[in-house]
Amino acid sequence: MATFRIPPVLRPLTDDQVKVESPGATLGEALEGLFEAHPALRERMIDTDGTLRRFVNVYVDEEDVRTRDGLETPLESGSSVIVLPAMAGGAA
Amino acid sequence: MVTLARVEEGAFVVSGDLFGRMVEHARAAAPNECCGLGLGAPGAVAEFHPLDNVHETPVTRYEIAAADQLRLHLRAEDEGWDTTLVFHSHPATEPYPSATDLALAGWPDAVYAILGLAGPEPLLRAYRIRDGEVAELDVSLS
């Protein structure tokens, strides 16, 4: 069972829950459980090609999953998953 | 706790120290955009962290490194703080949120501060961006 920590901007999509638990052996599996309970999250986190959206950062046990195996990153029992919208923008 | 900036009655009150650090960071990065984060209790900035812009087109875009973002997120949590300031510069345009800024603004409780360098003097503007809607805060220096 992993615990997702939901950032403020996405909490309206999780009934204002700050932490949501979901089972899974990988990040992708746990996300499927999360999306089943909170379907509107999928579009905000996953791109049309099935990968994590460019400007969403996800960390499993304090490691950026893009430096690990992305959605295939394995989860331990009690893993903590932090979701942070990227801080990005610019004039153009 | 030292307060570098605070939101007070609809205004963003910025210390001269913080303003000077923002200008220094922006000028050092120009012609690229610079970026940084502020941490503190809700509505206040106790720490300002100038950060590297890792976007591949840094002249007109900025992006804070995922590792920096996590490091400061955890630091804020340890202190019982929030990320209260998202800062970047517009080296060649007005310091108003662009369509890109609005589309990517994911922190509704933070102040988005933009420093413009296009005019004769640096110009700081501050905003709240929620659900793509911009509300400007008056900026005053303390």
gemmi code that builds the backbone of each chain (N, CA, C; Angstrom):
import gemmi

chains = {
    "A": [
        ("MET", (0.856, -1.200, 0.000), (0.000, 0.000, 0.000), (0.888, 1.244, 0.000)),
        ("ALA", (0.690, 2.097, -0.988), (1.436, 3.358, -1.040), (0.528, 4.507, -0.610)),
        ("THR", (1.148, 5.525, -0.060), (0.397, 6.719, 0.321), (0.775, 7.868, -0.606)),
        ("PHE", (-0.211, 8.373, -1.349), (-0.003, 9.532, -2.223), (-0.275, 10.798, -1.432)),
        ("ARG", (0.633, 11.744, -1.545), (0.420, 13.056, -0.919), (0.003, 14.012, -2.036)),
        ("ILE", (-1.205, 14.511, -1.908), (-1.845, 15.268, -2.985), (-1.583, 16.763, -2.785)),
        ("PRO", (-1.097, 17.462, -3.811), (-0.832, 18.902, -3.661), (-2.135, 19.701, -3.649)),
        ("PRO", (-2.102, 20.916, -3.104), (-3.337, 21.706, -2.965), (-4.129, 21.842, -4.260)),
        ("VAL", (-3.432, 22.028, -5.388), (-4.154, 22.301, -6.634), (-4.969, 21.093, -7.095)),
        ("LEU", (-4.595, 19.901, -6.658), (-5.324, 18.696, -7.087), (-6.320, 18.199, -6.041)),
        ("ARG", (-6.319, 18.815, -4.876), (-7.197, 18.309, -3.815), (-8.688, 18.421, -4.125)),
        ("PRO", (-9.113, 19.419, -4.907), (-10.539, 19.413, -5.277), (-10.941, 18.143, -6.026)),
        ("LEU", (-9.947, 17.439, -6.599), (-10.242, 16.215, -7.350), (-10.163, 14.972, -6.472)),
        ("THR", (-9.752, 15.135, -5.203), (-9.694, 13.996, -4.263), (-10.574, 14.274, -3.047)),
        ("ASP", (-11.649, 15.007, -3.263), (-12.554, 15.369, -2.160), (-11.786, 16.022, -1.013)),
        ("ASP", (-10.774, 16.828, -1.379), (-9.957, 17.584, -0.423), (-9.089, 16.707, 0.476)),
        ("GLN", (-8.905, 15.461, 0.087), (-8.006, 14.608, 0.878), (-6.554, 14.970, 0.571)),
        ("VAL", (-5.765, 15.090, 1.638), (-4.341, 15.401, 1.500), (-3.549, 14.127, 1.212)),
        ("LYS", (-3.948, 13.014, 1.822), (-3.269, 11.732, 1.617), (-4.292, 10.706, 1.145)),
        ("VAL", (-3.900, 9.960, 0.119), (-4.775, 8.911, -0.407), (-3.943, 7.636, -0.547)),
        ("GLU", (-4.460, 6.533, -0.023), (-3.732, 5.261, -0.116), (-4.209, 4.473, -1.316)),
        ("SER", (-3.258, 3.755, -1.927), (-3.618, 2.916, -3.071), (-2.615, 1.776, -3.152)),
        ("PRO", (-3.094, 0.538, -3.400), (-2.167, -0.596, -3.482), (-1.554, -0.712, -4.867)),
        ("GLY", (-0.409, -1.385, -4.946), (0.204, -1.633, -6.245), (1.667, -1.978, -6.072)),
        ("ALA", (2.171, -2.816, -6.979), (3.584, -3.195, -6.920), (4.458, -2.153, -7.614)),
        ("THR", (3.822, -1.358, -8.489), (4.553, -0.294, -9.183), (3.768, 0.995, -9.061)),
        ("LEU", (4.445, 2.098, -9.386), (3.755, 3.393, -9.368), (2.553, 3.367, -10.302)),
        ("GLY", (2.728, 2.797, -11.487), (1.629, 2.761, -12.455), (0.424, 2.015, -11.916)),
        ("GLU", (0.671, 0.892, -11.250), (-0.445, 0.119, -10.685), (-1.159, 0.908, -9.593)),
        ("ALA", (-0.386, 1.531, -8.741), (-1.006, 2.310, -7.654), (-1.774, 3.510, -8.215)),
        ("LEU", (-1.235, 4.094, -9.290), (-1.956, 5.219, -9.896), (-3.298, 4.761, -10.467)),
        ("GLU", (-3.341, 3.559, -11.046), (-4.613, 3.065, -11.580), (-5.667, 2.999, -10.474)),
        ("GLY", (-5.258, 2.531, -9.292), (-6.182, 2.493, -8.162), (-6.615, 3.889, -7.740)),
        ("LEU", (-5.646, 4.803, -7.774), (-5.959, 6.195, -7.422), (-6.956, 6.789, -8.415)),
        ("PHE", (-6.751, 6.512, -9.702), (-7.637, 7.073, -10.730), (-9.025, 6.431, -10.682)),
        ("GLU", (-9.074, 5.162, -10.233), (-10.386, 4.518, -10.108), (-11.223, 5.244, -9.054)),
        ("ALA", (-10.569, 5.614, -7.966), (-11.283, 6.306, -6.889), (-11.518, 7.783, -7.228)),
        ("HIS", (-10.598, 8.358, -8.010), (-10.674, 9.807, -8.307), (-10.375, 10.012, -9.799)),
        ("PRO", (-11.349, 9.726, -10.663), (-11.097, 9.666, -12.114), (-10.553, 10.960, -12.718)),
        ("ALA", (-10.929, 12.111, -12.176), (-10.500, 13.371, -12.795), (-8.985, 13.588, -12.676)),
        ("LEU", (-8.356, 12.847, -11.773), (-6.899, 12.999, -11.612), (-6.132, 12.507, -12.838)),
        ("ARG", (-6.695, 11.514, -13.547), (-5.938, 10.880, -14.631), (-5.495, 11.915, -15.672)),
        ("GLU", (-6.441, 12.713, -16.127), (-6.125, 13.681, -17.182), (-5.098, 14.712, -16.720)),
        ("ARG", (-5.114, 15.012, -15.422), (-4.173, 16.009, -14.901), (-2.765, 15.454, -14.755)),
        ("MET", (-2.641, 14.131, -14.652), (-1.322, 13.541, -14.381), (-0.745, 12.747, -15.554)),
        ("ILE", (-1.613, 12.211, -16.409), (-1.152, 11.303, -17.463), (-1.442, 11.910, -18.830)),
        ("ASP", (-0.445, 11.869, -19.707), (-0.595, 12.426, -21.052), (-1.324, 11.431, -21.951)),
        ("THR", (-1.666, 11.912, -23.161), (-2.424, 11.051, -24.079), (-1.623, 9.821, -24.502)),
        ("ASP", (-0.280, 9.896, -24.395), (0.526, 8.726, -24.762), (0.752, 7.783, -23.579)),
        ("GLY", (0.087, 8.050, -22.455), (0.160, 7.133, -21.320), (1.319, 7.378, -20.371)),
        ("THR", (2.130, 8.411, -20.650), (3.244, 8.718, -19.755), (2.848, 9.863, -18.814)),
        ("LEU", (3.694, 10.065, -17.815), (3.445, 11.192, -16.901), (3.485, 12.507, -17.673)),
        ("ARG", (2.587, 13.402, -17.346), (2.617, 14.712, -18.002), (3.942, 15.416, -17.731)),
        ("ARG", (4.369, 16.204, -18.692), (5.666, 16.878, -18.656), (5.835, 17.732, -17.397)),
        ("PHE", (4.768, 18.403, -16.988), (4.915, 19.354, -15.885), (4.266, 18.854, -14.587)),
        ("VAL", (4.317, 17.533, -14.407), (3.940, 16.943, -13.117), (5.151, 16.160, -12.625)),
        ("ASN", (5.587, 16.463, -11.419), (6.712, 15.738, -10.825), (6.177, 14.742, -9.800)),
        ("VAL", (6.678, 13.517, -9.881), (6.254, 12.467, -8.943), (7.515, 11.860, -8.333)),
        ("TYR", (7.487, 11.723, -7.031), (8.637, 11.205, -6.291), (8.186, 10.000, -5.467)),
        ("VAL", (8.906, 8.901, -5.609), (8.644, 7.720, -4.780), (9.748, 7.649, -3.736)),
        ("ASP", (9.334, 7.672, -2.497), (10.291, 7.647, -1.379), (11.415, 8.667, -1.608)),
        ("GLU", (10.963, 9.863, -2.001), (11.828, 11.050, -2.146), (12.799, 10.951, -3.321)),
        ("GLU", (12.493, 10.100, -4.289), (13.299, 10.057, -5.513), (12.404, 10.355, -6.714)),
        ("ASP", (12.871, 11.243, -7.579), (12.146, 11.600, -8.794), (11.997, 10.346, -9.665)),
        ("VAL", (10.767, 9.986, -10.015), (10.592, 8.728, -10.765), (11.183, 8.821, -12.170)),
        ("ARG", (11.401, 10.046, -12.670), (12.029, 10.161, -13.999), (13.501, 9.744, -13.959)),
        ("THR", (14.083, 9.746, -12.772), (15.459, 9.246, -12.642), (15.467, 7.764, -12.275)),
        ("ARG", (14.286, 7.189, -12.127), (14.185, 5.748, -11.865), (13.487, 5.091, -13.061)),
        ("ASP", (12.386, 4.434, -12.843), (11.753, 3.696, -13.945), (10.391, 4.263, -14.320)),
        ("GLY", (10.172, 5.537, -14.072), (8.897, 6.144, -14.451), (7.733, 5.422, -13.796)),
        ("LEU", (6.719, 5.127, -14.601), (5.531, 4.464, -14.052), (5.824, 3.027, -13.607)),
        ("GLU", (6.951, 2.480, -14.062), (7.331, 1.125, -13.646), (8.137, 1.128, -12.347)),
        ("THR", (8.357, 2.283, -11.769), (9.117, 2.359, -10.512), (8.447, 1.479, -9.453)),
        ("PRO", (9.203, 0.540, -8.849), (8.587, -0.348, -7.857), (8.254, 0.376, -6.560)),
        ("LEU", (7.197, -0.075, -5.923), (6.785, 0.471, -4.630), (7.017, -0.571, -3.549)),
        ("GLU", (7.431, -0.095, -2.396), (7.537, -0.957, -1.219), (6.247, -0.794, -0.419)),
        ("SER", (6.020, -1.736, 0.501), (4.907, -1.552, 1.424), (5.187, -0.298, 2.244)),
        ("GLY", (4.270, 0.627, 2.239), (4.477, 1.866, 2.989), (5.202, 2.944, 2.214)),
        ("SER", (5.395, 2.763, 0.913), (6.043, 3.806, 0.112), (5.237, 5.099, 0.166)),
        ("SER", (5.973, 6.197, 0.139), (5.354, 7.515, 0.103), (5.523, 8.077, -1.306)),
        ("VAL", (4.433, 8.542, -1.889), (4.478, 9.110, -3.236), (4.073, 10.580, -3.148)),
        ("ILE", (5.002, 11.452, -3.484), (4.729, 12.895, -3.459), (4.461, 13.349, -4.890)),
        ("VAL", (3.380, 14.070, -5.076), (3.027, 14.632, -6.381), (3.146, 16.152, -6.273)),
        ("LEU", (3.979, 16.744, -7.121), (4.143, 18.204, -7.105), (4.008, 18.735, -8.529)),
        ("PRO", (3.057, 19.632, -8.777), (3.050, 20.286, -10.079), (4.381, 21.011, -10.278)),
        ("ALA", (4.972, 20.868, -11.457), (6.245, 21.538, -11.715), (6.068, 23.041, -11.568)),
        ("MET", (7.129, 23.694, -11.143), (7.118, 25.151, -11.094), (7.797, 25.631, -12.358)),
        ("ALA", (6.966, 26.101, -13.276), (7.464, 26.415, -14.610), (6.554, 27.445, -15.244)),
        ("GLY", (7.063, 28.081, -16.280), (6.284, 29.086, -16.992), (7.229, 29.875, -17.872)),
        ("GLY", (6.952, 31.162, -18.011), (7.845, 31.992, -18.796), (7.101, 32.912, -19.728)),
        ("ALA", (7.848, 33.818, -20.325), (7.240, 34.899, -21.105), (6.608, 34.405, -22.397)),
        ("ALA", (7.085, 33.285, -22.933), (6.540, 32.796, -24.210), (5.864, 31.452, -24.031)),
    ],
    "B": [
        ("MET", (11.261, 34.696, 13.631), (11.426, 34.381, 12.215), (11.569, 35.676, 11.413)),
        ("VAL", (12.606, 35.740, 10.605), (12.786, 36.902, 9.727), (11.720, 36.839, 8.639)),
        ("THR", (11.101, 37.963, 8.344), (10.123, 37.986, 7.263), (10.682, 38.809, 6.121)),
        ("LEU", (10.899, 38.136, 4.991), (11.423, 38.824, 3.808), (10.307, 39.478, 3.009)),
        ("ALA", (9.118, 38.908, 3.124), (7.956, 39.467, 2.428), (6.698, 38.907, 3.067)),
        ("ARG", (5.590, 39.624, 2.902), (4.325, 39.126, 3.445), (3.168, 39.702, 2.640)),
        ("VAL", (2.071, 38.966, 2.681), (0.841, 39.472, 2.065), (0.050, 40.165, 3.159)),
        ("GLU", (-0.318, 41.416, 2.884), (-0.979, 42.219, 3.919), (-2.054, 43.072, 3.257)),
        ("GLU", (-3.293, 42.792, 3.589), (-4.425, 43.575, 3.078), (-4.357, 43.738, 1.554)),
        ("GLY", (-4.179, 42.617, 0.880), (-4.211, 42.640, -0.574), (-2.949, 43.149, -1.234)),
        ("ALA", (-1.921, 43.425, -0.430), (-0.653, 43.898, -0.998), (0.448, 42.882, -0.692)),
        ("PHE", (1.468, 42.872, -1.534), (2.648, 42.041, -1.294), (3.755, 42.988, -0.851)),
        ("VAL", (4.088, 42.897, 0.429), (5.059, 43.810, 1.028), (6.421, 43.119, 1.021)),
        ("VAL", (7.363, 43.705, 0.310), (8.657, 43.061, 0.058), (9.756, 43.871, 0.731)),
        ("SER", (10.643, 43.178, 1.460), (11.765, 43.879, 2.084), (12.760, 44.314, 1.015)),
        ("GLY", (13.506, 45.349, 1.317), (14.547, 45.800, 0.399), (15.587, 44.719, 0.154)),
        ("ASP", (15.852, 43.918, 1.190), (16.813, 42.827, 1.061), (16.343, 41.821, 0.018)),
        ("LEU", (15.072, 41.389, 0.113), (14.564, 40.410, -0.843), (14.522, 41.007, -2.249)),
        ("PHE", (14.054, 42.240, -2.362), (13.991, 42.864, -3.691), (15.389, 42.907, -4.322)),
        ("GLY", (16.371, 43.286, -3.517), (17.741, 43.350, -4.030), (18.245, 41.987, -4.494)),
        ("ARG", (17.893, 40.937, -3.749), (18.329, 39.589, -4.148), (17.627, 39.129, -5.420)),
        ("MET", (16.369, 39.513, -5.563), (15.652, 39.166, -6.799), (16.299, 39.857, -8.005)),
        ("VAL", (16.600, 41.131, -7.854), (17.195, 41.890, -8.958), (18.570, 41.315, -9.312)),
        ("GLU", (19.350, 41.016, -8.295), (20.688, 40.470, -8.519), (20.607, 39.135, -9.272)),
        ("HIS", (19.687, 38.274, -8.840), (19.534, 36.956, -9.475), (19.076, 37.123, -10.930)),
        ("ALA", (18.115, 38.033, -11.140), (17.581, 38.223, -12.500), (18.646, 38.793, -13.430)),
        ("ARG", (19.390, 39.747, -12.950), (20.419, 40.366, -13.803), (21.537, 39.374, -14.121)),
        ("ALA", (21.868, 38.541, -13.150), (22.929, 37.557, -13.380), (22.511, 36.524, -14.426)),
        ("ALA", (21.209, 36.222, -14.462), (20.724, 35.196, -15.394), (20.460, 35.757, -16.785)),
        ("ALA", (20.178, 37.068, -16.904), (19.813, 37.670, -18.187), (20.890, 37.401, -19.231)),
        ("PRO", (20.525, 37.147, -20.501), (19.179, 37.318, -21.083), (18.224, 36.167, -20.804)),
        ("ASN", (18.670, 35.162, -20.021), (17.758, 34.078, -19.669), (16.824, 34.520, -18.543)),
        ("GLU", (15.717, 33.829, -18.432), (14.856, 34.020, -17.277), (15.506, 33.339, -16.072)),
        ("CYS", (15.274, 33.920, -14.905), (15.724, 33.266, -13.675), (14.498, 32.772, -12.918)),
        ("CYS", (14.723, 31.995, -11.859), (13.610, 31.522, -11.054), (14.069, 31.285, -9.618)),
        ("GLY", (13.099, 31.182, -8.729), (13.412, 30.947, -7.329), (12.134, 30.677, -6.558)),
        ("LEU", (12.295, 30.221, -5.328), (11.151, 29.911, -4.470), (11.306, 30.582, -3.118)),
        ("GLY", (10.174, 30.914, -2.524), (10.152, 31.411, -1.160), (9.347, 30.467, -0.287)),
        ("LEU", (9.845, 30.266, 0.927), (9.180, 29.389, 1.899), (8.814, 30.189, 3.134)),
        ("GLY", (7.732, 29.793, 3.758), (7.379, 30.469, 5.000), (6.016, 30.036, 5.498)),
        ("ALA", (5.585, 30.654, 6.576), (4.228, 30.443, 7.061), (3.269, 30.996, 6.006)),
        ("PRO", (2.019, 30.548, 6.016), (1.092, 31.024, 4.990), (1.088, 32.554, 4.884)),
        ("GLY", (1.263, 33.043, 3.661), (1.238, 34.486, 3.433), (2.524, 35.199, 3.765)),
        ("ALA", (3.592, 34.453, 4.085), (4.864, 35.094, 4.444), (6.033, 34.376, 3.769)),
        ("VAL", (7.100, 35.110, 3.551), (8.322, 34.519, 3.002), (9.425, 34.675, 4.042)),
        ("ALA", (9.876, 33.541, 4.587), (10.949, 33.573, 5.581), (12.301, 33.264, 4.957)),
        ("GLU", (12.276, 32.474, 3.867), (13.516, 32.122, 3.160), (13.284, 32.293, 1.669)),
        ("PHE", (14.285, 32.842, 0.985), (14.234, 32.941, -0.476), (15.376, 32.117, -1.040)),
        ("HIS", (15.062, 31.269, -2.002), (16.063, 30.393, -2.608), (16.163, 30.685, -4.103)),
        ("PRO", (17.189, 31.432, -4.549), (17.411, 31.583, -5.985), (17.825, 30.230, -6.558)),
        ("LEU", (17.244, 29.849, -7.695), (17.483, 28.513, -8.240), (17.879, 28.587, -9.705)),
        ("ASP", (18.464, 27.487, -10.185), (18.808, 27.407, -11.603), (17.549, 27.199, -12.435)),
        ("ASN", (17.549, 27.801, -13.607), (16.484, 27.582, -14.586), (16.933, 26.432, -15.484)),
        ("VAL", (16.206, 25.311, -15.426), (16.644, 24.125, -16.175), (15.853, 23.924, -17.470)),
        ("HIS", (14.978, 24.876, -17.820), (14.216, 24.707, -19.061), (15.154, 24.776, -20.260)),
        ("GLU", (14.831, 24.003, -21.303), (15.726, 23.947, -22.470), (15.680, 25.226, -23.307)),
        ("THR", (14.688, 26.084, -23.092), (14.614, 27.370, -23.793), (14.582, 28.479, -22.740)),
        ("PRO", (15.686, 28.715, -22.060), (15.647, 29.576, -20.868), (15.470, 31.067, -21.165)),
        ("VAL", (15.609, 31.465, -22.433), (15.429, 32.889, -22.748), (13.976, 33.314, -22.541)),
        ("THR", (13.061, 32.388, -22.822), (11.644, 32.753, -22.702), (10.852, 31.807, -21.806)),
        ("ARG", (11.518, 30.854, -21.196), (10.791, 29.920, -20.322), (11.635, 29.641, -19.076)),
        ("TYR", (10.949, 29.216, -18.023), (11.700, 28.776, -16.853), (11.104, 27.476, -16.323)),
        ("GLU", (11.931, 26.737, -15.656), (11.490, 25.515, -14.985), (12.455, 25.244, -13.839)),
        ("ILE", (11.897, 25.002, -12.679), (12.722, 24.667, -11.516), (12.997, 23.166, -11.544)),
        ("ALA", (14.237, 22.777, -11.270), (14.607, 21.359, -11.311), (13.759, 20.568, -10.319)),
        ("ALA", (13.349, 19.382, -10.741), (12.511, 18.538, -9.882), (13.199, 18.255, -8.549)),
        ("ALA", (14.509, 18.078, -8.589), (15.238, 17.778, -7.349), (15.225, 18.988, -6.409)),
        ("ASP", (15.406, 20.197, -6.961), (15.338, 21.406, -6.121), (13.954, 21.561, -5.516)),
        ("GLN", (12.948, 21.290, -6.342), (11.581, 21.459, -5.855), (11.299, 20.517, -4.687)),
        ("LEU", (11.739, 19.258, -4.817), (11.510, 18.301, -3.722), (12.281, 18.720, -2.471)),
        ("ARG", (13.540, 19.102, -2.663), (14.376, 19.488, -1.514), (13.709, 20.618, -0.725)),
        ("LEU", (13.195, 21.610, -1.427), (12.601, 22.744, -0.721), (11.204, 22.420, -0.192)),
        ("HIS", (10.503, 21.542, -0.889), (9.201, 21.088, -0.385), (9.384, 20.385, 0.964)),
        ("LEU", (10.402, 19.519, 1.046), (10.650, 18.788, 2.302), (11.141, 19.734, 3.388)),
        ("ARG", (11.956, 20.710, 2.991), (12.417, 21.696, 3.981), (11.225, 22.466, 4.553)),
        ("ALA", (10.316, 22.886, 3.678), (9.132, 23.607, 4.149), (8.312, 22.724, 5.094)),
        ("GLU", (8.144, 21.465, 4.715), (7.377, 20.552, 5.587), (8.020, 20.423, 6.962)),
        ("ASP", (9.357, 20.303, 6.986), (10.071, 20.164, 8.258), (9.825, 21.358, 9.170)),
        ("GLU", (9.702, 22.534, 8.556), (9.527, 23.763, 9.337), (8.060, 24.067, 9.624)),
        ("GLY", (7.161, 23.257, 9.038), (5.739, 23.572, 9.162), (5.328, 24.727, 8.263)),
        ("TRP", (6.079, 24.914, 7.199), (5.835, 26.015, 6.267), (5.200, 25.501, 4.985)),
        ("ASP", (4.935, 26.465, 4.096), (4.481, 26.172, 2.746), (5.453, 26.822, 1.760)),
        ("THR", (5.315, 26.434, 0.503), (5.950, 27.214, -0.562), (5.038, 28.408, -0.811)),
        ("THR", (5.509, 29.583, -0.467), (4.632, 30.753, -0.475), (4.955, 31.736, -1.587)),
        ("LEU", (6.069, 31.525, -2.289), (6.471, 32.452, -3.352), (7.070, 31.667, -4.517)),
        ("VAL", (6.558, 31.911, -5.702), (7.156, 31.375, -6.931), (7.615, 32.587, -7.732)),
        ("PHE", (8.923, 32.683, -7.926), (9.518, 33.888, -8.531), (10.162, 33.548, -9.866)),
        ("HIS", (9.956, 34.424, -10.851), (10.773, 34.341, -12.066), (10.886, 35.718, -12.687)),
        ("SER", (11.751, 35.820, -13.677), (11.962, 37.112, -14.340), (11.483, 37.048, -15.783)),
        ("HIS", (11.105, 38.207, -16.294), (10.845, 38.402, -17.723), (11.895, 39.407, -18.198)),
        ("PRO", (13.008, 38.923, -18.748), (14.105, 39.856, -19.082), (13.756, 40.880, -20.146)),
        ("ALA", (12.854, 40.534, -21.065), (12.614, 41.424, -22.206), (11.157, 41.805, -22.389)),
        ("THR", (10.299, 41.404, -21.463), (8.869, 41.725, -21.607), (8.315, 42.223, -20.280)),
        ("GLU", (7.069, 42.703, -20.358), (6.411, 43.209, -19.158), (6.262, 42.083, -18.118)),
        ("PRO", (6.337, 42.440, -16.849), (6.182, 41.408, -15.805), (4.712, 41.082, -15.543)),
        ("TYR", (4.057, 40.569, -16.584), (2.664, 40.148, -16.465), (2.602, 38.670, -16.827)),
        ("PRO", (1.768, 37.886, -16.145), (1.736, 36.445, -16.431), (1.358, 36.176, -17.891)),
        ("SER", (2.168, 35.387, -18.574), (1.887, 35.000, -19.950), (0.871, 33.856, -19.948)),
        ("ALA", (0.419, 33.501, -21.153), (-0.478, 32.345, -21.268), (0.197, 31.097, -20.709)),
        ("THR", (1.518, 31.000, -20.928), (2.264, 29.856, -20.384), (2.256, 29.885, -18.864)),
        ("ASP", (2.492, 31.070, -18.303), (2.475, 31.193, -16.842), (1.128, 30.737, -16.278)),
        ("LEU", (0.055, 31.156, -16.939), (-1.273, 30.800, -16.430), (-1.519, 29.304, -16.560)),
        ("ALA", (-1.128, 28.746, -17.696), (-1.401, 27.326, -17.943), (-0.660, 26.429, -16.956)),
        ("LEU", (0.509, 26.879, -16.518), (1.347, 26.017, -15.677), (1.319, 26.407, -14.204)),
        ("ALA", (0.489, 27.370, -13.850), (0.462, 27.816, -12.447), (-0.260, 26.786, -11.593)),
        ("GLY", (0.498, 26.005, -10.840), (-0.087, 24.911, -10.070), (-0.096, 25.130, -8.573)),
        ("TRP", (0.160, 26.368, -8.145), (0.264, 26.623, -6.708), (-0.667, 27.766, -6.314)),
        ("PRO", (-1.955, 27.436, -6.065), (-2.957, 28.489, -5.845), (-2.740, 29.312, -4.584)),
        ("ASP", (-1.996, 28.771, -3.620), (-1.814, 29.509, -2.364), (-0.529, 30.335, -2.340)),
        ("ALA", (0.277, 30.233, -3.393), (1.532, 30.983, -3.431), (1.334, 32.319, -4.135)),
        ("VAL", (2.231, 33.253, -3.836), (2.310, 34.495, -4.605), (3.237, 34.238, -5.792)),
        ("TYR", (2.770, 34.586, -6.979), (3.621, 34.518, -8.170), (4.198, 35.913, -8.399)),
        ("ALA", (5.493, 36.055, -8.223), (6.143, 37.359, -8.412), (6.990, 37.306, -9.677)),
        ("ILE", (6.845, 38.332, -10.497), (7.599, 38.410, -11.753), (8.362, 39.722, -11.758)),
        ("LEU", (9.645, 39.631, -12.042), (10.476, 40.829, -12.124), (10.750, 41.119, -13.600)),
        ("GLY", (10.341, 42.291, -14.039), (10.580, 42.692, -15.427), (11.853, 43.519, -15.524)),
        ("LEU", (12.648, 43.206, -16.537), (13.900, 43.945, -16.735), (13.878, 44.772, -18.019)),
        ("ALA", (12.728, 44.850, -18.674), (12.690, 45.516, -19.987), (12.754, 47.037, -19.868)),
        ("GLY", (12.293, 47.587, -18.760), (12.259, 49.036, -18.605), (13.565, 49.583, -18.060)),
        ("PRO", (13.590, 50.894, -17.824), (14.812, 51.501, -17.306), (15.170, 51.027, -15.900)),
        ("GLU", (14.166, 50.665, -15.103), (14.404, 50.136, -13.758), (13.702, 48.790, -13.630)),
        ("PRO", (14.244, 47.886, -12.798), (13.545, 46.613, -12.567), (12.149, 46.867, -11.991)),
        ("LEU", (11.180, 46.100, -12.480), (9.794, 46.304, -12.055), (9.238, 44.984, -11.530)),
        ("LEU", (8.836, 44.986, -10.248), (8.315, 43.763, -9.624), (6.795, 43.842, -9.550)),
        ("ARG", (6.159, 42.782, -10.026), (4.704, 42.659, -9.909), (4.395, 41.322, -9.233)),
        ("ALA", (3.246, 41.266, -8.552), (2.889, 40.049, -7.813), (1.434, 39.686, -8.081)),
        ("TYR", (1.177, 38.385, -8.108), (-0.144, 37.899, -8.492), (-0.495, 36.650, -7.682)),
        ("ARG", (-1.788, 36.422, -7.554), (-2.312, 35.103, -7.216), (-2.891, 34.545, -8.515)),
        ("ILE", (-2.638, 33.286, -8.775), (-3.185, 32.655, -9.979), (-3.931, 31.413, -9.542)),
        ("ARG", (-5.254, 31.459, -9.704), (-6.085, 30.338, -9.266), (-7.034, 29.974, -10.393)),
        ("ASP", (-7.027, 28.714, -10.780), (-7.904, 28.232, -11.859), (-7.747, 29.083, -13.111)),
        ("GLY", (-6.516, 29.507, -13.392), (-6.254, 30.289, -14.599), (-6.647, 31.745, -14.493)),
        ("GLU", (-7.179, 32.149, -13.344), (-7.587, 33.540, -13.139), (-6.482, 34.284, -12.390)),
        ("VAL", (-6.186, 35.509, -12.853), (-5.112, 36.300, -12.257), (-5.689, 37.398, -11.376)),
        ("ALA", (-5.185, 37.514, -10.166), (-5.525, 38.646, -9.299), (-4.212, 39.322, -8.920)),
        ("GLU", (-4.060, 40.578, -9.313), (-2.807, 41.270, -9.017), (-2.811, 41.813, -7.596)),
        ("LEU", (-1.663, 41.711, -6.940), (-1.462, 42.305, -5.619), (-0.616, 43.559, -5.800)),
        ("ASP", (-0.962, 44.598, -5.098), (-0.070, 45.768, -5.099), (1.260, 45.357, -4.477)),
        ("VAL", (2.345, 45.852, -5.017), (3.663, 45.567, -4.449), (4.177, 46.818, -3.751)),
        ("SER", (4.600, 46.656, -2.503), (5.247, 47.786, -1.829), (6.536, 47.304, -1.187)),
        ("LEU", (7.521, 48.175, -1.165), (8.808, 47.839, -0.551), (8.813, 48.352, 0.874)),
        ("SER", (9.301, 47.487, 1.794), (9.343, 47.908, 3.202), (10.770, 48.252, 3.596)),
    ],
}
model = gemmi.Model(1)
for chain_id, residues in chains.items():
    chain = gemmi.Chain(chain_id)
    for i, (resn, *xyz) in enumerate(residues, 1):
        res = gemmi.Residue()
        res.name, res.seqid = resn, gemmi.SeqId(i, " ")
        for name, pos in zip(("N", "CA", "C"), xyz):
            atom = gemmi.Atom()
            atom.name, atom.element = name, gemmi.Element(name[0])
            atom.pos, atom.b_iso = gemmi.Position(*pos), 0.0
            res.add_atom(atom)
        chain.add_residue(res)
    model.add_chain(chain)
structure = gemmi.Structure()
structure.add_model(model)
structure.setup_entities()
